[in-house]
Amino acid sequence: MKDIKNSIVYKTYIREAAAKLKCHNMDESFVLIMRALTMDSDAPEPHNLLGIYNELKGNEAMARKHYRAAYALDPTYEPASRNLERLCAFYGARARKADFGI
């Protein structure tokens, strides 16, 4: 079985989606995230990026769901843990930037 997470196409989707999110190019980032998710629905990276996407769109409840999904898929994937902690914090941590995992 081919390791999708190490494929060049998958990595390119993740990297480009993160770059688009950083520039607030929401439509293009969403398409790239969905392509990565289609390639590997069990990978934490697309869910983490969907969390950031939803957070930027103002949907914090959905952002938390995707950060939790990323964490559940891989508890060692630190960007999802950091983003979930940052989003759920009452003080201070909210000032930190999102962790894109790249």
matplotlib code that plots the C-alpha trace (Angstrom):
import matplotlib.pyplot as plt

x = [0.0, 1.3, 2.0, -0.1, 1.3, 4.7, 3.4, 4.6, 1.1, -0.3, 2.5, 2.0, -1.7, -1.0, 1.8, -0.2, -3.4, -1.5, 0.0, -3.4, -4.9, -2.1, -3.0, -6.7, -7.5, -10.3, -11.8, -8.6, -7.4, -10.6, -10.3, -6.7, -7.6, -10.5, -8.1, -5.7, -8.5, -9.7, -6.3, -6.0, -9.1, -7.2, -4.4, -4.4, -3.0, -6.1, -8.3, -5.9, -6.1, -9.9, -9.8, -7.8, -10.1, -13.1, -11.5, -10.6, -14.3, -15.4, -16.8, -15.0, -17.2, -16.4, -12.7, -12.6, -14.2, -11.6, -8.7, -10.1, -10.5, -6.8, -5.8, -7.9, -6.4, -2.8, -2.3, 1.4, 0.5, 1.4, 0.0, -3.6, -2.9, -1.5, -4.4, -7.0, -5.3, -5.0, -8.7, -10.0, -7.9, -9.5, -6.5, -3.2, -3.0, -5.6, -2.9, -0.7, -0.9, -2.4, 0.0, -0.2, 2.0, 4.4]
y = [0.0, 3.4, 5.9, 8.8, 11.2, 10.9, 11.5, 14.6, 15.5, 15.2, 17.3, 19.9, 20.2, 20.7, 23.2, 25.2, 25.1, 26.5, 29.3, 30.2, 30.3, 32.6, 35.0, 34.6, 33.1, 31.0, 29.5, 28.2, 26.9, 25.0, 23.2, 22.2, 21.0, 18.9, 17.3, 16.4, 15.0, 12.9, 11.4, 10.5, 11.0, 9.6, 12.2, 14.9, 17.7, 18.4, 18.4, 20.9, 23.1, 22.8, 24.0, 27.0, 27.6, 27.6, 29.7, 32.3, 32.2, 32.9, 29.4, 28.5, 25.5, 23.8, 24.8, 23.0, 19.9, 19.7, 20.3, 17.5, 15.2, 15.9, 15.1, 11.9, 10.7, 11.3, 12.4, 13.1, 15.7, 18.8, 21.6, 20.3, 20.2, 23.7, 25.1, 23.4, 24.7, 28.2, 28.3, 27.0, 29.3, 32.1, 34.3, 35.0, 32.0, 33.6, 36.1, 33.3, 32.6, 29.4, 26.5, 25.4, 22.4, 23.2]
z = [0.0, -1.0, 1.8, 0.8, 3.5, 1.8, -1.7, -3.5, -4.6, -1.0, 0.5, -2.3, -1.5, 2.2, 1.7, -0.9, 1.2, 4.2, 2.0, 0.7, 4.2, 5.3, 2.5, 3.4, 0.0, 1.4, -1.7, -3.2, 0.2, 0.7, -2.6, -1.8, 1.6, 0.2, -2.4, 0.4, 2.5, -0.4, -0.8, 2.9, 5.1, 8.1, 8.1, 10.7, 8.4, 6.4, 9.5, 11.1, 8.1, 8.0, 11.6, 10.7, 7.7, 9.9, 12.5, 9.9, 8.7, 12.3, 12.9, 16.1, 17.0, 13.6, 14.0, 17.4, 15.8, 13.1, 15.6, 17.8, 14.7, 13.8, 17.4, 17.5, 14.2, 15.5, 19.2, 18.4, 15.8, 17.8, 15.5, 16.2, 19.9, 19.9, 17.9, 20.0, 23.2, 21.7, 20.6, 23.9, 26.1, 28.0, 28.2, 26.5, 24.2, 21.8, 20.9, 19.4, 15.7, 14.3, 13.8, 10.1, 10.7, 7.9]

ax = plt.figure().add_subplot(projection="3d")
ax.plot(x, y, z, "-o")
ax.set_aspect("equal")
plt.show()
